[in-house]
Amino acid sequence: MATLLRAALRPLRPPPGHRGPAVDVLLRGARHGAGQLYPEHIPTSPLQKVLLAAGSAGMALYNPYRHDMVAVLGETTGLHALKVLRDQMKRDPEGAQILRERPRILLSTLDLDKLRSLPEGSLGQEYLRFLDVNVSFQLLCIQSPGRAEG
């Protein structure tokens, strides 16, 4: 998607050697503090984020099974929501502790029996259901011996 947008927006850039005000300021993500976050990351400008968000929202509404478009929408519009979530966690004692300690959830540290004993519909029960569907039994046995028997 980013490649298509880059090709579509290329004509808006000034010709090489042009000595006027930069026409492409809004098209360059790096100029807006968006550095490369990981090796394959393509920084995007605010204009590009708006175009990506609008296009992916339209496509996701048209075809909700296009989970790639739902993901693009979340990635381009989620920054504000993440900041609000972080601020709420900072205000809560338990949330602040999680942010401070940054614990990792590993299969070797999970108490699967305790998760099984939680009420139906709880986060623990849903996480256990996720593990049952998405993690192989062999991996559970390797990561947490003695706990994976049901």
N, C-alpha and C positions, 0 to 999 in steps of 0.2 A: 504494500500500500504506500509506504514512504517513497519507494522508487517511482511509482506512478505520479505521486504529488511532486516529487523533485523534477521529473521530466515536464510536468504540466506548468510548473512555476518558473522553469529555466528561462523562458522568453521574457520574463519580467526583470531579469538581471541586466545591468548596463553592459554594453560591449566592452571588451578588454581595452584598457588604456583610457577609458572615459574619465574625465576630470571634473565631474560635477558632484552634487550631493549623492550619497549612496542611495540608490533606489531600492536596493535589496536589503535594507537594514532589518525589516520585519521578517525576511526570509532566512536569516542566519541565526540559528539557535545559539551558537557559541557567543554571540554578541549580547545575549540576554542572560548570561550566567549559566547556561545549560552546557556543562562540560560533558565529556564522554564518561559515562558511569561504568561501563564494562566494554571489553574489546569490540563487540558487535553493535554497540549502542550508536544510534544516529540521533544527535541532539536536534531538537525541534524548537522553532520559534513560537511565540504566542499565536501568530497567524496560522502557522501549520497545525498547532494543537486545536485551534477552533475548527479548521477545515477537517481534520481527522475526526474530531468529536462529532461534528454535524453529519459527516458522511457515514461514520460507523453507527451513529444513533439511527439514522434513517434506514440503513440496511438491517440493523438489528430489529427494528420495529417491523420492517417488511418481512424478514425471515428470521424469527427468533432462534432457529437452529444453527445460524451462522455464529457459533460461539467465538470465532475469531474476531468478529465485529463487536460482540459484547465485551470481549477482553480489551480491544483497542479503546472502546468507549471508557471503560474503567481506568485504563492506564492514562488516558488524556485528561480525564476529569476528576480523578481520585485524589489529587494532591491536597485539596482543601479538606476533604473528608478525613484524610489521614492526619492532617494537622489538628483538626478538631478532636479526633479520637486520641491522639497523643496528649493533648492538653487535658482532656477528661481523665486520662489515666494518671497524669502527673498530679491531679488534684485528689485522687483516691489513694489512700495509704497502700492498699494491695497493688494497685496499678503502678504506683511509683516504685514499689519494690521490684515488680516485674521488669520495668524499664531499667532500673539500676542493675539488677543481677543478670538480665537477659538469659534466662534459663533455656536450655534446649530440651525438647521433648524427644526422647529416644525410646525405642522399644525396650531397651535394657533397663530403663528407669521407670517404666510403666508398671503399675500394679493392675494387671488385667482383671483379677478377681474383684478388686474394689470397683473397677469400672462396671463389671457385670452386676454388682449389687446396687448401683445407682438407679434412681427412678426412670421409667420409660419416658423418653422425650428430653432427658437432660443432656447437657453437652457431652458428658462422659459416655453415656449410652450411644449417642450419635457418633462420637469419635470411634468407639469400639465397633459400631456397625461399618463405618468407613474402613477401618483396618480389616475387618472380616472380608469385605468386598475387594479391597485394593491391595492388600499385602498378602503374599503367599504364606502358607502355614510353615514352610521350611524356613523362611526368613524369621518368622516369629520364634521358632525353636532355636535358631542360631543366636538371635539377639537377646532373648529372655528365656533361658532354659528353665524348665520346671513350672513356668507360668502359663504356657500356651495350651495346656491340656484343657479340654472342655468337658 
